């Protein structure tokens, strides 16, 4: 059975979230709140799980990933999901603590919003790798599943067991109207950032980044608090931002926005074999369907932005293409340098990620219906 919650959290749940926020800084505090001491589920029983989502079910991430996951689980009586959409259970920065504490059992983690806890997991957000949603997501899945370097280094210690991964692809430079085609045109500009790897791109082009959720950007751009952003077109149209974004690059490919849907590791270990299989089977379907949905949604969003009057500057050829390409290596080098200086195996992560991208290169273009766009996606991976 699936129970959808469209309103704010109950008082009991809201109080639990507040308690987690207050105790998150105390060593061992969250461990004491976890469900590790709960009894395992007996064969034939039903696991009652709470799931928190940052997205709505109408967003491409929800349409392609969460909805198929929930639909599949509804067919299996071994799992009962109580679902909270659109950040009802906390902001994206709070979710790792909310999951680790056991306030919810399943949730989505976006490394860019929690880079202090997941400094290596944002490798898929960096420019210069792949801008295809399927190639990036499947490559990341190899690294975050048990046995992968990101699972061992960051996710397992945070009691997070990934189920499926996704990537909102193809970040472009966007402004309120200023020509964005050259990176040096952003010297001194104030740009909205998601944080993490994207901050390094913004630093490299000489701009100042202001961290804020995408939902706050409409007002910020309307008031001139920020002058633009680096974002995927997919993230623009669901929030009506085509009304305030009037110019964008096309083909700059300055990274992606990756995310992991997963489950509290203690909860996972309590599940019986039937329940684990139900979650794994549903996650496998979502892994494929969400990347296809996001690949298709990128071009759909570009067209919607054009229809709304947004001017796109093609930067896929000539000197402008080289200008944007030249940003990738310094950003990657700095990302590795900073992480390694703090004792994190960043070079190993990059090497493993590059190997995984090669393994999944043939997935490029999945979900794209336009033959020319699909051919371009295939070419990019070759």
Secondary structure, DSSP 4 states (H G I P E B T S, - for coil): -EEEE-SPPPHHHHHHHHHHHHHTTSTTHHHHHSSTTSPPPPTT--EEEEEE-SS-TTSHHIIIIIHHHHHHHHT-TTEEEEEE-TTTT--TTTHHHHHHHTS-SEEEE-GGGGTTT-TTGGGGGSTTS---HHHHHHHHHHHHSTTSHHIIIIITTTTEEEEEEEEE--EEEEESSS--SSGGGGTT-EEEE-STHHHHHHHHTT-EEEE--GGGHHHHHHHTS--EEEEETHHHHTTTGGGT--EEEES-----EEEEEEEEHHHHHHS-HHHHHHHHHHHHHHHHHHHHHHHHHHHHHHHHHHHTTPEEEE-SSHHHHHHHHHHHHHHHHHHHHHHHHTT--HHHHHHHHHHHHHHTGGGTTTT---HHHHHHHHHHH-
